[in-house]
């Protein structure tokens, strides 16, 4: 059966969810070795990363994004690894910025980064057409930040990257913080206060069981409700209505007008019901869930001489069969029955 196209939303999956967001990993490499994502004991000196010929070319990425836009994609995020390690990333951004939806609108083009290269890349990225960036920042304490990224990278240089992105017009700069009990949960309020009044939305992410290399335990999760309560006690908050269906973050604004925070509750408050995101790994595997154990080889289709219509049918067919709802089902299956899942660093978050 072919992909279902609904007049108002384009493609629909088996649970009636539209394809709206496409996240594309442009590299599997990263200059950090964050303990919850690419721990050094696994991703060490001898780790075999993908050869350049294995990863999608800029032309292939642009083609997939263009076809995705024809099927209903309106948001496009570039991820990694660390996407700013991909040589010539500005050229890819320029190509993607030129894509239009069927009604003539540009895509909402964003990039997620660890911020390390933003001081030298921000202006060129904005000039190429990037609209905004999200920066990962798990601690303001320099020693702790160096320990978490495990390559001794100083937090001040990431803060300089955030400032550079803001100055270049990549605003609002969103800040993502992954919380882990006993590691950085004592920084909830300091982080909130650091970005109050800056115009940079801070989003706290529950520590997730992505892949198998981060040693995830439920006891390590800091529930979003606790985050909101602790900030609200110091700086009263009020809920903000979602800007669009399928948003991952629940938003809260400070009652005194000093900005907002968000919480992403994929463990304690699953949002599978309106998830509209597909992900493509650096070498062209298409995944319909962050917690997937296998993907569809879209690169093989792209390199087979297939027409754009063939690629669209392949992508649409995968989406139409999609019934993923891992977070809603988490914990119901016995651990031994759970298949191995892809790593966060591989799929780009």
Rosetta blueprint (number, residue, H / E / L):
1 X L
2 X L
3 X L
4 X E
5 X E
6 X E
7 X L
8 X L
9 X L
10 X E
11 X E
12 X E
13 X L
14 X L
15 X L
16 X L
17 X L
18 X E
19 X L
20 X L
21 X E
22 X E
23 X E
24 X E
25 X E
26 X L
27 X L
28 X L
29 X L
30 X L
31 X L
32 X L
33 X L
34 X L
35 X L
36 X L
37 X L
38 X L
39 X L
40 X L
41 X L
42 X L
43 X L
44 X L
45 X L
46 X L
47 X L
48 X L
49 X L
50 X L
51 X L
52 X H
53 X H
54 X H
55 X L
56 X L
57 X L
58 X H
59 X H
60 X H
61 X H
62 X H
63 X H
64 X H
65 X H
66 X H
67 X H
68 X H
69 X H
70 X H
71 X L
72 X L
73 X L
74 X L
75 X E
76 X E
77 X E
78 X E
79 X E
80 X L
81 X L
82 X L
83 X H
84 X H
85 X H
86 X L
87 X L
88 X L
89 X H
90 X H
91 X H
92 X H
93 X H
94 X H
95 X H
96 X H
97 X H
98 X L
99 X L
100 X E
101 X L
102 X L
103 X L
104 X L
105 X L
106 X E
107 X L
108 X E
109 X E
110 X E
111 X E
112 X E
113 X E
114 X L
115 X L
116 X L
117 X L
118 X H
119 X H
120 X H
121 X H
122 X H
123 X H
124 X H
125 X H
126 X H
127 X H
128 X H
129 X L
130 X L
131 X L
132 X E
133 X E
134 X E
135 X E
136 X E
137 X L
138 X L
139 X L
140 X L
141 X L
142 X H
143 X H
144 X H
145 X H
146 X H
147 X H
148 X H
149 X H
150 X L
151 X L
152 X L
153 X L
154 X L
155 X H
156 X H
157 X H
158 X H
159 X H
160 X H
161 X H
162 X H
163 X H
164 X H
165 X H
166 X H
167 X H
168 X H
169 X L
170 X L
171 X L
172 X L
173 X L
174 X E
175 X E
176 X E
177 X E
178 X E
179 X E
180 X L
181 X L
182 X L
183 X L
184 X L
185 X H
186 X H
187 X H
188 X H
189 X H
190 X H
191 X H
192 X H
193 X H
194 X H
195 X H
196 X L
197 X L
198 X L
199 X L
200 X L
201 X L
202 X E
203 X E
204 X E
205 X E
206 X E
207 X L
208 X L
209 X L
210 X L
211 X L
212 X L
213 X L
214 X L
215 X L
216 X L
217 X L
218 X H
219 X H
220 X H
221 X L
222 X L
223 X L
224 X H
225 X H
226 X H
227 X H
228 X H
229 X H
230 X H
231 X H
232 X H
233 X H
234 X H
235 X L
236 X L
237 X E
238 X E
239 X E
240 X E
241 X L
242 X L
243 X L
244 X L
245 X L
246 X L
247 X L
248 X L
249 X L
250 X E
251 X E
252 X E
253 X E
254 X E
255 X L
256 X L
257 X L
258 X L
259 X L
260 X E
261 X E
262 X E
263 X E
264 X E
265 X L
266 X L
267 X L
268 X L
269 X L
270 X L
271 X L
272 X H
273 X H
274 X H
275 X L
276 X L
277 X E
278 X E
279 X E
280 X E
281 X L
282 X L
283 X L
284 X L
285 X E
286 X E
287 X E
288 X L
289 X L
290 X L
291 X L
292 X L
293 X L
294 X L
295 X L
296 X E
297 X E
298 X H
299 X H
300 X H
301 X H
302 X H
303 X L
304 X L
305 X L
306 X L
307 X L
308 X H
309 X H
310 X H
311 X H
312 X H
313 X H
314 X H
315 X H
316 X H
317 X H
318 X H
319 X H
320 X H
321 X L
322 X L
323 X L
324 X L
325 X L
326 X H
327 X H
328 X H
329 X H
330 X L
331 X L
332 X L
333 X L
334 X L
335 X H
336 X H
337 X H
338 X L
339 X L
340 X L
341 X L
342 X L
343 X L
344 X H
345 X H
346 X H
347 X H
348 X L
349 X L
